[in-house]
Amino acid sequence: MLGLPCEGNNFNQIQHMKKILLLLFVLLDLTFIAQTYPSSNISLVGMIHPNSGTVGIGTDGRRYAGCFGWKHPGNNKEFAIVGSSSGVYFIDISTPSSPSVSAFVAGKPGCTWREIQTYQNYAYIVSDDGAPNTFMIIDMTSLPSTVTVVHNGTTYFERGHTIFIQGDRMYVGSVTYTAGSNPGYSSMDVYSLATPTAPVLLKRLGDNYPGINTVHDMFVKNDTVYASCGYQGLHIYKFITSVQLFTEIGSYTNYAGAPYNHSSYITANSKYLVFCDEVPVSLPIRLVDVQNIANIQPMATFNPHPNTTPHNPYVVGNNYAYVSCYQDGLNLYNISAPATPFLAGYFDTHPQAGFNVGNYFGADYRGNWGAYPYLPSGLVIAVDMQNGVFILDPAAALLSNSIEDKESVDHDLMIYPTIVSDKFAAIYNKDEKSVMTIHNIVGETVYSRTYESKVNDYVNVNELANGPYFVTLENKNKKITKKIIINH
């Protein structure tokens, strides 16, 4: 009998240990969930994947394409409008942690391209997927309960690669007309939306510049059109409304890389333009000075990783550029000093490939298609072609990367993922000599490497035992330590 209390204590201790271990496993599992998408300074608020079925999916498993954001003027709810391989989703994100589909308008199934813009209460949707296809106008007044299809046909045109609305004018690039609606092709058209439900064609770029083969994307401000013309480069046109005439006022074409000029966005002060070249893969993002349109000057080229393929840029104000980068997700750059942009934050919507796993799997054009960082709430919509719709909060990046704080952020070390199976990525933006070390929990140095300048590297930890470690980067100016957990 004297031994029974001891046995009971042992039993209680064992049960207590089991509870602790169970709690640790739960916490570890939750940590893994939180780390599904590598990120820094941009946090995941909500996510939705409505087009998760098996019917009507585009090539390479593409389920989503372009997106746009809209705030309802009547009820102040915010919506994400998302092009999918089977149609268009209208997603209520007014409770961003639990977004929900309010309406869906079916389109051509298996569609790879859809782009969206809004004017007043209307969404205008174009697609460049093969015929048969349609141009859509959707009335969003009744959201979140429903939407009304105003037009879904070929009366105006059948296909367009991109769309941009500025004021009451709608610009459409790479337009294809069917036999019943003035057949043919146009590099770019501009329509009046004076009557939003009935666009009126004002002018075709080819009437004035027949030598331009395509306008893949365009950014328009005050009737100045920054036209990305593929292999013909960047051309800037002024649309003179009084005489309905396009006139070229500048171009930027003979730069390195034999590129396909894809898309651009200008700063609020109209001084600098950020643009991406989609083909060939892994070309850098470019920032140019457009203060003198007749003499555009290069300022900087940059890329989050050597093999990243940038797709679409979005400039906010004068200081920030969000860039959708296919398999490397959404990257936020501080461009307040245009000659020296630096990475302020990122969110990788496509963790199954890209830099974070060290392999692009030969599928360069998968992942993050585009984003919308202009909602009044400050939230950002990001769409991954395979993985769904992400609602992101960039507050940490924006608050910690103000112009006044630039110097401290410029030194920052990014490590991801923080739960590591075989290797982690390390990024350090300061161009100076530094030493990286890894210490185990008892302070022993288990890894050391010296870098002569910026760090953009993988660190292999295959030979290290499971458990917590500390990664330290030290130079003459700063010492930074990050915690990782190795779990093979």
C-alpha positions in Angstrom: 0.0 0.0 0.0 2.9 2.3 0.7 3.8 2.2 -3.0 0.4 3.2 -4.3 0.7 6.9 -3.8 4.0 6.8 -5.7 2.5 4.8 -8.5 -0.4 7.3 -8.6 2.0 10.2 -8.8 3.9 8.5 -11.6 0.6 8.0 -13.4 -0.4 11.7 -12.9 3.0 12.8 -14.1 2.8 10.7 -17.2 -0.7 12.0 -18.0 0.6 15.6 -17.4 3.5 15.0 -19.7 1.1 13.6 -22.3 -1.0 16.8 -22.1 2.2 18.9 -22.5 3.3 16.9 -25.5 -0.1 17.1 -27.0 -0.2 20.9 -26.5 3.3 21.2 -28.1 2.2 19.1 -31.1 -0.9 21.3 -31.4 1.1 24.5 -31.2 3.6 23.1 -33.7 0.8 22.2 -36.0 -0.7 25.7 -35.7 2.7 27.2 -36.4 3.0 25.1 -39.6 -0.4 26.4 -40.7 0.7 29.9 -40.0 3.8 29.3 -42.0 2.1 27.8 -45.1 2.8 31.0 -47.0 6.3 32.5 -46.5 6.0 36.2 -45.8 7.6 39.2 -44.2 5.8 42.4 -43.1 2.7 41.4 -45.0 0.1 39.3 -43.1 -2.7 37.0 -44.3 -6.1 38.2 -43.1 -8.4 36.0 -45.1 -8.4 33.6 -48.0 -11.0 32.1 -50.4 -10.8 29.5 -53.1 -14.2 29.3 -54.8 -13.1 27.9 -58.1 -11.8 24.7 -56.6 -13.7 22.2 -58.7 -12.4 20.1 -61.6 -14.6 21.5 -64.4 -13.6 24.3 -66.7 -10.0 24.8 -65.4 -7.5 26.4 -67.7 -4.2 25.1 -68.9 -1.5 24.3 -66.2 -4.2 24.2 -63.5 -5.0 27.9 -63.9 -8.2 28.8 -62.0 -7.8 32.5 -61.5 -6.5 35.5 -63.5 -6.9 39.3 -63.0 -8.6 41.0 -60.0 -9.9 44.4 -59.0 -11.4 46.0 -55.9 -14.5 48.0 -55.4 -16.2 49.8 -52.5 -20.0 50.0 -52.7 -21.0 53.7 -52.3 -24.3 52.7 -50.8 -23.4 50.2 -48.1 -19.6 50.8 -47.8 -18.9 47.1 -48.2 -15.6 46.2 -50.0 -15.6 43.6 -52.7 -12.9 41.7 -54.6 -13.9 41.1 -58.3 -11.9 38.1 -59.5 -11.6 36.7 -63.0 -11.6 32.9 -63.0 -11.2 30.1 -65.6 -15.0 29.8 -65.6 -16.3 33.3 -65.1 -16.2 36.2 -62.6 -16.6 36.1 -58.9 -17.9 39.0 -56.8 -16.5 38.4 -53.3 -17.6 40.3 -50.2 -14.5 41.1 -48.1 -16.1 43.5 -45.7 -15.3 40.9 -43.1 -11.9 40.2 -44.5 -11.2 37.2 -42.2 -14.1 35.3 -43.7 -14.6 36.5 -47.3 -17.7 35.1 -49.1 -18.9 34.9 -52.7 -21.9 37.2 -53.3 -22.3 36.5 -57.0 -20.9 34.7 -59.9 -21.2 35.4 -63.7 -20.3 32.5 -65.9 -18.0 33.0 -68.9 -16.1 30.9 -71.3 -14.9 27.8 -69.5 -11.2 26.9 -69.4 -10.3 30.5 -69.8 -6.7 31.6 -69.0 -7.1 35.4 -69.2 -9.6 37.8 -67.7 -9.0 41.4 -66.7 -11.4 43.8 -64.8 -11.9 47.5 -64.2 -14.8 49.4 -62.7 -16.5 52.7 -63.4 -19.3 54.0 -61.1 -21.4 50.9 -60.2 -20.2 48.8 -63.2 -17.6 46.2 -63.7 -16.1 45.8 -67.2 -14.5 42.5 -67.9 -12.4 41.5 -71.0 -10.8 38.2 -71.9 -8.1 37.3 -74.5 -8.8 33.6 -74.5 -9.6 32.0 -77.9 -12.9 32.4 -79.6 -15.8 32.1 -78.8 -15.5 34.7 -76.1 -17.3 37.8 -74.8 -17.0 41.3 -73.3 -19.0 41.8 -70.1 -20.6 44.7 -68.4 -21.9 43.9 -64.9 -24.1 46.2 -62.7 -23.0 45.8 -59.1 -25.6 48.1 -57.5 -27.4 45.2 -55.8 -24.3 43.7 -54.1 -23.9 41.8 -51.8 -27.1 40.1 -52.7 -26.7 39.8 -56.5 -25.4 41.5 -59.7 -27.1 42.3 -63.0 -25.6 41.4 -66.4 -25.9 44.4 -68.6 -23.9 43.0 -71.5 -22.3 39.6 -72.2 -21.6 39.4 -75.9 -19.7 40.6 -78.9 -21.6 43.7 -79.9 -18.7 46.0 -79.1 -15.8 43.5 -79.5 -15.2 39.8 -78.7 -11.7 39.7 -77.1 -9.4 42.1 -75.4 -6.1 41.3 -73.6 -6.3 44.2 -71.1 -8.5 47.1 -70.0 -7.9 50.4 -68.2 -10.5 53.0 -67.3 -9.6 56.6 -66.6 -12.4 59.0 -65.9 -15.2 58.1 -68.3 -12.9 56.6 -70.9 -12.2 52.9 -71.4 -9.0 51.8 -73.1 -8.8 48.2 -74.4 -5.6 46.6 -75.7 -5.2 43.9 -78.3 -8.8 43.9 -79.4 -10.4 41.3 -81.7 -13.8 41.9 -83.4 -16.1 39.2 -84.6 -17.7 39.0 -88.1 -20.9 40.6 -86.8 -19.3 43.7 -85.2 -16.8 45.3 -87.6 -14.5 42.3 -88.0 -10.7 42.6 -87.5 -8.1 43.4 -85.0 -6.9 46.6 -83.2 -3.8 47.2 -81.1 -5.7 49.5 -78.8 -9.1 51.2 -78.8 -10.6 54.0 -76.6 -14.3 54.1 -75.7 -16.4 56.7 -74.1 -18.4 55.6 -71.0 -20.5 58.8 -70.9 -23.4 56.3 -70.9 -21.8 53.5 -68.8 -24.1 50.7 -70.2 -23.4 51.6 -73.8 -19.7 52.3 -74.6 -19.0 54.4 -77.7 -15.8 53.8 -79.8 -13.8 57.1 -80.0 -10.6 56.0 -81.7 -8.3 53.2 -82.7 -4.6 53.5 -82.1 -4.0 51.9 -85.5 -5.7 54.8 -87.3 -2.7 57.0 -86.2 0.0 54.4 -85.6 -0.6 51.3 -87.8 3.0 50.1 -87.1 2.2 49.2 -83.5 1.3 45.5 -83.5 -0.1 45.1 -80.0 -0.7 46.9 -76.8 -0.4 44.2 -74.2 -1.2 46.4 -71.2 -1.5 50.1 -70.6 -1.6 52.7 -67.8 -3.5 55.9 -68.4 -3.3 59.2 -66.5 -4.8 62.4 -67.8 -5.2 60.9 -71.3 -1.5 60.1 -71.3 -1.2 56.4 -72.2 1.9 54.4 -71.2 1.5 51.5 -73.6 3.4 48.3 -73.1 3.8 47.1 -76.7 5.4 43.8 -76.2 8.6 43.4 -78.2 8.2 46.9 -79.6 8.8 48.3 -76.2 7.2 51.1 -74.2 5.4 53.8 -76.1 3.7 56.9 -74.6 0.8 58.5 -76.4 -1.4 61.5 -75.7 -5.0 61.1 -76.6 -6.2 64.5 -77.7 -9.9 64.4 -77.0 -10.9 67.6 -78.8 -9.8 66.1 -82.2 -9.9 62.4 -81.1 -6.3 61.8 -82.1 -3.4 59.8 -80.7 0.0 61.4 -80.8 3.2 59.8 -79.6 5.1 61.9 -77.1 7.9 59.5 -76.0 9.2 55.9 -76.0 11.6 53.6 -74.3 12.6 50.7 -76.4 16.3 49.9 -76.7 17.2 48.5 -73.3 18.9 45.2 -72.5 17.4 41.8 -72.5 15.4 41.6 -75.7 12.3 41.9 -73.6 8.6 41.7 -74.0 7.3 44.9 -72.4 4.4 43.8 -70.4 2.9 46.3 -68.0 3.6 49.5 -66.1 2.4 51.9 -63.4 3.4 55.5 -62.6 4.0 57.3 -59.3 1.4 59.8 -58.0 3.6 62.7 -58.9 4.1 61.4 -62.5 7.9 61.4 -62.1 8.7 57.7 -62.2 7.4 54.7 -64.0 7.8 51.1 -62.8 7.4 48.4 -65.5 7.8 44.6 -66.0 9.1 42.6 -68.9 7.3 39.2 -68.9 9.4 37.4 -71.6 12.0 35.9 -71.3 11.8 34.8 -67.8 13.7 36.3 -64.9 14.2 39.8 -66.3 14.3 42.5 -63.6 11.7 45.0 -62.6 12.6 48.4 -64.1 12.2 51.9 -62.7 12.6 54.9 -65.1 12.5 58.7 -64.8 9.7 60.0 -67.1 9.8 63.6 -66.0 11.0 64.4 -69.5 8.9 62.1 -71.7 11.0 62.8 -74.7 14.2 61.6 -72.9 13.3 58.8 -70.5 16.1 57.8 -68.2 16.8 54.5 -66.4 17.0 54.8 -62.6 17.1 51.2 -61.2 16.7 47.5 -62.1 15.8 45.1 -59.3 14.3 41.7 -58.6 13.5 39.9 -55.3 15.4 36.8 -56.5 17.6 36.0 -59.5 15.1 33.7 -61.1 11.9 35.6 -60.3 9.7 36.5 -63.2 7.8 39.8 -62.5 4.3 40.1 -64.0 2.3 43.2 -62.9 3.4 46.3 -60.9 1.0 48.6 -58.9 2.4 51.9 -57.5 0.8 53.4 -54.4 1.6 57.1 -53.9 5.2 58.0 -54.6 6.9 55.6 -52.3 5.7 52.0 -52.8 5.4 49.5 -55.6 3.7 46.2 -55.3 4.9 43.7 -57.9 3.1 40.4 -58.6 5.9 37.9 -59.3 4.4 34.6 -60.5 5.9 31.8 -58.4 7.5 34.3 -55.9 4.2 36.0 -54.8 3.5 39.7 -54.1 6.6 41.8 -53.3 6.4 45.3 -51.9 9.2 47.7 -52.7 10.0 51.0 -51.1 10.9 53.3 -54.1 11.1 56.6 -52.1 14.7 56.8 -53.3 14.2 55.8 -56.9 17.8 54.9 -57.6 17.9 52.5 -54.7 14.6 50.6 -54.2 14.6 48.0 -51.5 12.3 45.1 -50.5 10.0 46.2 -47.7 7.8 43.1 -47.5 6.5 40.1 -49.3 3.8 37.5 -49.3 4.4 34.3 -51.3 1.0 33.1 -52.6 2.7 30.1 -54.3 4.8 28.2 -51.8 4.8 25.0 -53.8 7.5 26.4 -56.1 9.8 29.3 -56.6 12.7 30.7 -54.5 11.3 29.5 -51.2 11.9 25.9 -52.3 14.8 26.5 -54.6 13.0 25.1 -57.7 10.7 26.7 -60.3 9.9 23.3 -61.8 10.0 24.6 -65.4 6.6 26.3 -65.0 7.7 29.9 -64.9 4.2 31.5 -65.5 2.3 30.0 -62.6 1.4 31.6 -59.3 0.6 35.3 -58.5 -1.2 36.9 -61.4 -2.1 40.3 -60.0 -3.1 42.4 -57.0 -5.3 45.4 -56.0 -3.7 47.6 -53.3 -6.1 50.6 -53.5 -9.0 49.7 -51.2 -10.0 52.4 -48.7 -9.4 49.9 -45.9 -5.8 49.5 -46.9 -6.2 45.8 -47.4 -4.7 44.2 -50.5 -6.3 41.7 -52.8 -3.8 39.2 -54.4 -4.8 36.4 -56.7 -2.8 33.2 -57.3 -3.7 31.3 -60.5 -3.6 28.0 -58.7 -4.2 28.8 -55.0 -7.0 31.3 -54.8 -7.8 34.8 -53.5 -5.8 36.3 -50.6 -6.7 39.2 -48.5 -3.5 40.7 -47.1 -2.6 43.4 -44.6 0.6 45.3 -45.5 0.5 47.6 -42.5 3.7 46.3 -40.9 5.6 46.9 -44.1 4.2 50.4 -44.7 4.6 51.6 -41.1 8.1 50.2 -40.6 9.3 51.4 -44.0 8.5 55.1 -43.9 11.1 57.4 -45.5 12.3 58.4 -42.0 12.9 54.8 -41.1 14.4 53.7 -44.4 17.9 53.4 -43.1 17.0 50.9 -40.3 14.9 48.8 -42.7 17.6 48.8 -45.3 19.7 46.7 -43.0 17.0 44.2 -42.2 17.4 40.5 -42.5 14.6 38.3 -44.0 14.5 34.6 -43.2 11.9 32.2 -44.6 10.5 29.8 -43.9 11.0 29.9 -40.2 10.1 26.2 -39.8 12.7 24.6 -41.9 12.9 21.0 -43.3 16.1 21.2 -45.4 17.0 24.8 -46.2 15.9 28.4 -45.7 16.3 31.5 -47.7 18.2 34.5 -46.4 17.9 38.1 -47.8 19.9 41.0 -46.5 19.6 44.3 -48.5 22.7 46.2 -47.3 25.7 46.2 -49.6 28.4 45.5 -47.0 30.5 42.7 -45.5 28.7 40.6 -42.9 28.9 37.3 -41.1 26.0 34.9 -40.7 26.1 32.3 -37.9 23.6 29.7 -36.6 23.6 28.8 -32.9 21.8 26.0 -31.2 19.8 26.4 -28.0 22.9 26.0 -25.8 24.8 28.7 -27.7 27.1 26.5 -29.8 28.0 27.8 -33.3 26.8 25.1 -35.8 27.2 27.2 -39.0 29.1 30.3 -40.1 29.6 32.0 -43.4 31.0 35.4 -44.5 29.3 37.5 -47.2 31.1 40.3 -49.0 28.0 42.2 -50.0 24.2 41.7 -50.1 22.8 38.3 -49.1 20.4 36.5 -51.4 21.1 32.9 -50.5 19.9 29.4 -49.4 21.3 27.9 -46.2 21.2 24.1 -46.1 20.5 22.7 -42.7 20.1 19.1 -43.6 22.8 18.0 -41.2 21.5 19.8 -38.2 19.3 18.1 -35.6 15.7 19.0 -35.1 15.0 21.8 -32.7 15.2 25.6 -32.2 18.1 27.6 -33.5 19.1 31.3 -33.8 20.3 32.8 -37.0 22.5 35.9 -36.5 23.8 38.3 -39.1 26.4 40.7 -37.9 28.4 43.6 -39.5 30.1 46.7 -38.3 26.8 48.6 -38.1 24.3 46.0 -36.7 23.6 42.7 -35.2 20.3 40.9 -36.2 19.0 37.6 -34.8 16.1 35.5 -36.0 14.7 32.3 -34.6 14.1 29.2 -36.7 12.8 25.7 -35.9 14.4 22.8 -37.8 12.0 19.9 -38.3 13.2 17.3 -40.9 
